[in-house]
């Protein structure tokens, strides 16, 4: 198998040097060039086209988003955004994700070299995931104003599953997604009416990005979308998105569902983890839940989805043809966790069909 050819574009010489050094550690990755801005990059790409581009967003001469939109219109190529952990950086990065980038790697405003080196495994993982991205399913938005950490299971956050309580008519929907999920979630949520069941959502996304992501979705959807807060009630017409860097769990008091937002270890190398959410849904909602695992690399969420099915809940996986990366859904199908596979454009319809179906006996 030939190595993944990567081009790094960043105006910081330190960032370029560190990223090149990290990526060069993996024998399956070949850094074919480092460029200070997109103008230099376009000249380099005329000689050799990369499989994946690692792109900064704030650069002289041409910003990353302008370059990204041009790239996706003329020659779609997997792009990973390398962006600062600031409020401004979060908003800009979300614009880049909407413009067609498949993933984001964060860089802080200080302590850059040490931070990036500690995140080496995440960066390499992101590059490998991006190299397999199905760009037919990345919708570019029109112009608008090195040792991996131990892979923990959801047992690190949850006790063993128990039978879910059944004496309630309230229903909830749980969605879990990763690479390609920012655009996929917009497709689903923008198609749902305010009468839809309450939703709890994990999108693998870094800290400080989810609040901006939720606010952006809230502007574009009929239902209310926001970042989850501890003890929020899950109610119809509300979608709660797990905060980046913290786990989201479902719980129940009486006949109503609430969420807990918790610190904790990485689970399946993620925080928030889809497995943590899905296993709590299996425990507290069981047959009153419908869960869908969507586009993303790896296997986070597959075991939790199986527990929801075993508890009597309804389950589905996004199909391969509509997934940007068919990793998490594939694993769910392999485990027998998904009752059915759905194209992205039918997920919202299936949620509303579930809401209209007779309550479980």
C-alpha positions in Angstrom: 0.0 0.0 0.0 1.4 3.4 -1.0 1.9 6.0 1.7 -0.7 8.9 2.2 0.8 12.0 0.6 0.2 15.0 2.8 0.7 18.8 2.2 1.0 21.1 5.2 -0.1 24.8 4.7 0.5 27.1 7.6 2.1 30.6 7.9 4.0 29.6 11.1 7.4 28.1 10.5 7.2 26.4 14.0 3.9 24.8 13.2 5.1 23.6 9.8 8.2 22.1 11.3 6.3 20.3 14.2 3.6 19.0 11.9 6.1 17.7 9.4 8.0 16.0 12.2 4.9 14.3 13.7 3.6 13.1 10.4 7.0 11.8 9.2 7.0 9.4 12.2 4.3 7.2 10.6 5.6 5.0 7.7 2.2 5.2 6.1 2.4 9.0 5.7 4.6 10.9 3.4 4.8 14.7 3.7 5.3 15.9 0.2 5.6 19.6 1.1 5.1 22.4 3.6 3.9 25.8 2.4 3.5 29.2 4.1 0.3 30.1 2.4 -2.2 28.8 -0.2 -0.5 30.7 -3.1 2.7 28.8 -2.6 0.6 25.6 -2.1 -1.1 25.9 -5.4 2.2 26.1 -7.2 3.4 23.0 -5.2 0.2 21.1 -6.0 0.7 21.8 -9.8 3.7 19.5 -9.5 2.3 16.8 -7.2 -1.2 16.5 -5.8 -1.6 15.5 -2.2 -4.0 12.9 -0.8 -4.7 15.0 2.3 -4.1 18.7 3.1 -3.5 20.0 6.7 -4.6 23.6 6.5 -4.4 26.7 8.7 -7.3 29.2 8.4 -5.7 32.6 9.1 -2.9 33.3 6.7 -1.6 36.2 4.6 -2.3 36.7 0.9 -5.2 34.1 0.9 -7.1 32.8 4.0 -7.7 29.1 4.4 -11.5 29.3 3.9 -11.2 31.1 0.5 -8.6 28.5 -0.6 -10.8 25.6 0.7 -13.9 26.8 -1.2 -11.8 27.1 -4.4 -10.3 23.7 -3.8 -13.7 22.0 -3.2 -15.2 23.6 -6.3 -12.3 22.7 -8.6 -10.6 19.6 -7.3 -12.2 18.2 -4.1 -9.4 16.9 -1.7 -9.6 15.8 1.9 -8.7 18.7 4.2 -7.9 18.8 7.9 -8.1 22.2 9.5 -5.4 23.1 12.1 -7.0 25.9 14.0 -6.4 27.9 17.3 -8.4 27.2 20.4 -10.1 30.6 20.6 -13.6 31.8 20.2 -12.7 33.5 16.9 -10.8 30.4 15.8 -13.8 28.2 16.6 -16.2 30.3 14.5 -13.7 30.3 11.6 -13.1 26.6 11.8 -16.8 25.9 11.7 -17.0 27.9 8.5 -14.2 25.7 7.2 -16.1 22.5 8.2 -19.2 23.9 6.4 -17.1 24.6 3.4 -16.0 21.0 3.1 -13.2 20.3 5.5 -13.5 16.8 7.0 -11.9 17.2 10.4 -10.2 19.7 12.8 -7.0 19.5 14.9 -6.7 22.2 17.5 -3.6 24.3 18.3 -3.4 26.5 21.3 -2.2 30.1 21.3 0.8 29.3 23.5 2.8 26.2 24.3 2.3 25.2 20.7 5.1 22.7 20.1 4.5 20.7 23.3 0.7 20.6 22.6 1.0 19.4 19.1 3.5 16.7 20.0 1.2 15.5 22.8 -1.6 15.3 20.2 0.5 13.4 17.6 -1.6 10.2 17.7 -4.8 12.3 17.1 -3.2 14.1 14.2 -2.0 10.9 12.5 -5.4 9.3 13.2 -7.1 12.3 11.5 -4.9 12.1 8.4 -5.6 8.4 8.0 -9.3 9.0 8.4 -9.3 11.9 5.9 -7.5 9.8 3.3 -10.5 7.5 3.2 -13.1 10.2 3.1 -15.8 9.9 0.6 -15.9 13.5 -0.8 -19.0 12.9 -2.8 -20.7 13.3 0.6 -18.9 16.5 1.6 -21.3 19.3 0.8 -19.2 22.5 0.2 -21.3 25.4 1.5 -22.0 28.2 -0.9 -20.1 31.4 -0.2 -21.7 33.2 2.8 -20.9 36.3 4.9 3.5 9.1 19.8 2.2 6.4 21.8 -1.5 6.3 21.6 -3.4 6.6 24.9 -5.0 3.4 26.3 -8.3 2.7 24.7 -10.8 2.8 27.5 -14.4 1.5 27.2 -17.5 3.2 28.5 -17.1 1.2 31.7 -14.8 4.0 32.8 -17.9 6.2 33.0 -20.8 3.8 33.6 -21.8 0.9 35.7 -22.8 -2.3 34.0 -26.1 -1.9 32.1 -29.3 -2.7 33.8 -32.9 -3.0 32.5 -34.3 0.3 31.6 -37.3 1.7 33.4 -40.4 1.4 31.2 -43.2 3.4 32.8 -43.1 6.5 30.6 -44.4 7.6 27.3 -41.6 10.1 26.6 -39.3 9.2 23.8 -35.8 10.3 23.0 -33.5 10.2 20.0 -29.7 9.7 20.3 -27.3 10.5 17.5 -23.5 9.8 17.5 -21.1 10.9 14.8 -17.5 11.9 14.0 -15.7 12.7 10.8 -18.1 14.2 8.4 -20.7 14.6 11.1 -20.9 18.4 11.2 -22.5 18.5 7.8 -24.4 15.3 8.3 -26.0 16.6 11.5 -27.1 19.8 9.7 -28.8 17.7 7.1 -30.7 15.7 9.7 -31.5 18.5 12.2 -32.6 21.0 9.5 -35.1 18.5 8.3 -36.8 18.0 11.7 -39.9 20.0 12.9 -40.2 21.5 16.3 -42.5 18.6 17.2 -39.7 16.0 17.0 -38.7 14.1 20.1 -35.9 15.5 22.2 -32.4 14.7 20.9 -29.1 14.0 22.6 -26.1 14.1 20.4 -22.4 13.4 20.5 -20.3 14.9 17.7 -16.6 14.2 18.2 -15.4 17.8 18.4 -12.7 19.6 20.5 -13.5 21.8 23.5 -14.6 25.4 22.7 -16.0 24.4 19.3 -19.3 22.8 20.2 -21.0 26.0 21.5 -20.4 27.8 18.2 -21.4 24.7 16.3 -24.7 24.4 18.2 -25.4 28.1 17.8 -24.8 27.8 14.1 -27.2 24.9 13.8 -29.8 26.7 15.9 -29.9 29.5 13.3 -30.6 27.0 10.5 -33.1 24.7 12.1 -36.7 24.9 13.2 -36.0 23.1 16.4 -33.9 24.5 19.2 -30.2 23.4 19.2 -27.7 24.2 21.9 -24.8 22.9 23.8 -25.9 20.7 26.7 -25.7 21.9 30.2 -25.7 19.7 33.3 -29.3 18.8 34.4 -31.0 20.0 31.1 -34.3 18.3 30.6 -34.6 16.4 27.3 -37.8 17.6 25.8 -39.5 17.7 22.4 -38.2 20.2 19.9 -34.8 20.5 21.6 -31.5 19.0 20.5 -28.7 18.9 23.1 -25.1 18.6 21.8 -22.4 17.2 24.1 -19.8 19.9 25.0 -16.4 19.3 23.5 -14.0 17.8 26.1 -16.8 16.4 28.4 -19.0 13.3 28.4 -22.8 13.5 27.9 -25.0 11.0 29.7 -28.8 10.4 29.8 -30.5 10.0 33.1 -34.1 9.9 34.4 -36.1 11.3 37.2 -39.7 10.0 37.4 -41.1 10.0 33.9 -38.7 12.7 32.5 -35.3 12.4 31.0 -32.4 14.7 31.8 -28.7 14.9 30.9 -25.5 14.9 32.9 -22.4 16.6 31.6 -19.3 15.0 33.2 -15.6 15.1 33.2 -13.8 11.8 32.9 -11.2 9.9 31.0 -11.1 9.4 27.2 -13.4 6.5 26.2 -12.5 4.8 22.9 -10.0 7.7 22.8 -12.8 10.3 22.7 -14.3 12.8 25.1 -17.2 13.1 24.5 -17.7 9.5 23.6 -20.7 8.1 21.7 -20.5 4.8 23.7 -20.9 6.7 27.0 -24.0 8.4 25.7 -25.5 5.3 24.0 -24.9 3.1 27.1 -26.6 5.6 29.3 -29.5 5.7 26.9 -29.7 1.9 27.0 -29.8 2.0 30.8 -32.3 4.8 31.3 -34.4 4.9 28.2 -34.2 1.4 26.6 -37.2 0.7 24.5 -38.2 4.4 24.6 -35.2 5.4 22.5 -34.2 5.5 18.8 -30.5 5.7 18.2 -28.5 6.3 15.0 -24.8 5.9 14.5 -23.5 8.1 11.7 -20.4 8.8 9.7 -17.0 8.6 11.4 -13.8 6.6 11.7 -13.3 3.9 14.4 -15.8 2.0 16.5 -17.0 4.5 19.1 -20.7 4.0 19.7 -21.1 0.5 18.1 -21.2 -1.4 21.4 -23.5 1.2 23.0 -25.8 0.9 20.0 -26.0 -2.8 20.5 -26.9 -2.3 24.1 -29.8 0.0 23.1 -31.1 -2.7 20.7 -30.8 -5.4 23.4 -32.7 -3.1 25.8 -35.6 -3.0 23.3 -34.8 0.4 21.6 -34.8 1.0 17.9 -31.4 1.4 16.2 -30.0 2.3 12.8 -26.7 3.1 11.1 -26.0 5.6 8.3 -25.3 3.7 5.1 -21.9 3.5 3.4 -22.8 5.4 0.3 -23.9 8.5 2.2 -21.1 8.4 4.9 -18.0 10.5 4.5 -16.1 7.8 6.5 -17.9 4.4 6.9 -16.1 3.3 10.0 -18.4 3.7 13.1 -21.5 2.6 11.1 -19.7 -0.4 9.6 -18.6 -1.6 13.1 -22.2 -1.2 14.3 -23.5 -3.3 11.4 -20.8 -5.9 12.0 -21.8 -6.3 15.7 -25.5 -6.6 14.8 -26.2 -3.4 16.6 -28.1 -1.7 13.8 -31.6 -2.9 12.8 -31.3 -1.1 9.5 -29.0 1.1 7.4 -30.3 4.4 6.2 -29.1 7.0 3.7 -28.4 10.4 5.3 -31.5 11.9 3.6 -33.8 9.4 5.3 -32.6 9.7 8.9 -34.9 12.6 9.8 -37.9 10.9 8.1 -37.1 7.8 10.2 -37.0 9.8 13.4 -40.4 11.2 12.7 -41.8 7.8 11.8 -40.5 6.5 15.1 -42.1 9.4 16.9 -45.5 8.6 15.2 -45.4 4.9 15.9 -47.4 3.2 18.8 -45.6 3.4 22.1 -43.7 0.2 23.2 -45.8 -2.3 25.1 
